[in-house]
Amino acid sequence: MLAEPKPLLDLARRGEEVVLTDDGEPVVRLTAVAARKRKASPGALKKWMDEAAAAAAAAATGRKGMTTEEIIDDIRSERTAPTDAQMESRRKWLDEVARHAAAASTGKTGGPTTEEIIDDMRSERC
């Protein structure tokens, strides 16, 4: 260790724990000291911001994309509300499902479930 301390110090700097022994008995433990955080100087911060701006400019395509609000408005404009006839058809179908469910719910077991009734009727609707 005394002849060549640098390799052991380098190991400790990289986060490895180095234990020195004397006749097989641990005597000294070398570990890295936590590095102090340095505040960035104003010059270093400006350099970092300039580099980030340059990288963003290099990656820019020149195209302006749609905003979130524009995308949502576009999707909404493509939707059409159901017509009165479609709404009436849906109401009739739901009324029919409710009638079948009420008729099937006699309290007896073994009859069709509401889900089975709806599945049977769904084919009529489609």
N, C-alpha and C positions, 0 to 999 in steps of 0.2 A: 504494500500500500504506500509506504513512504517513498519507494523508488519511482513509482508511476501512479500518482493519485488521480490524474486527469481522467482516465477511463472510468474509475469508480465514481468520480464526481459527475461525469456525463450520464452515467446510469441513473444516479439519483435525480439529476435535473429532468430526465425523461419520465420520472414518476416511479421508477423502480426503487424498492427498498433494498439497501445494501447493509448487510450485517457483517461486521468484522469480528473475528474470533481469535482467541489466544488459547492454544492447546485444546481446540474444540469447544471452548466455552464462549458464548456470545459476550462481547465487551462493548462494542460501539454499533449504533445503528445510524446509517446515513439516509436521510430523506430530504426531498426538495423542500425549500421554503416557499410558501405560497407567494406568487408574484403579486406585487402591488399593482392595482389598476391605476393607470395614468390617465389623467384627463387629456382629451385631445386638445391640442392647441388650436386657436382660431385658424391658423394657416392650414393645419392638417385637416380640419373640418371642411374648410372651403375647397381644398383639393379633392376630398372625398365627394363633396357635392358636385363639383365640376365633372369628375369622372362618372358619377351616376347620371348626370344630365347628358353627357356625351354618349354613354351607353344607351340611354333611352332614345336619344335622337337617331342613333345608328339603327336601332331596332324599329323605328317608326316607319309605317308604310305610307303615311300621308293621307290615308283614308280616315274619315271620321265615322265611327260606328254609331249604331242606334243606341239611345239611352234605354235604361230599363223601362221607363215609362212609355217610350215610343214602341218598344217591343210588345208590352202588354196591350197598349191601345190597338196595335196592329192585329194581335191575336183576337181581341174582342171584336174588332170590326169584321173579322171573317166568320164569327159565329152568327147564326141566325136564330131568332126566337122561334119557338114552335108556333105553328098556326093555331087558330081557334079550333079547327077540325082535329088537329093532332092532340091538343089538350083535351078535347071532349072524348076522343078515343081512349086516351090514357085514363081519364076519370072513369069511363065505363068499365075498362079493364080492371081497375083497382076495386070498383064496386063489386064486380063479379068475383074477384079473388076474395073479398071480404065475405060475400054470401057463401061461397064454397067453404071458407074457413069456419064460418059460424055453423054451417050444416054439419061439418065434420067434427066439430067439438061438442059431441053429445056426452062427453064424460067417459065414454067407453074407450078401452084401449084397443090397439090393433088397427085403428083406422089410419088414413093417410095424415101425414103431418102437414103443417102449413107450408113448409118448404116443398114438399112433394106436390101439393096442390098448385103452388106457384110455378113449379117446373112444368107440370102438365099444361097449364094455361099459357105459359110463355111461348110454347110452340104455336099456339093459336094466334098470338099477337104478332109473331115475326113473319 
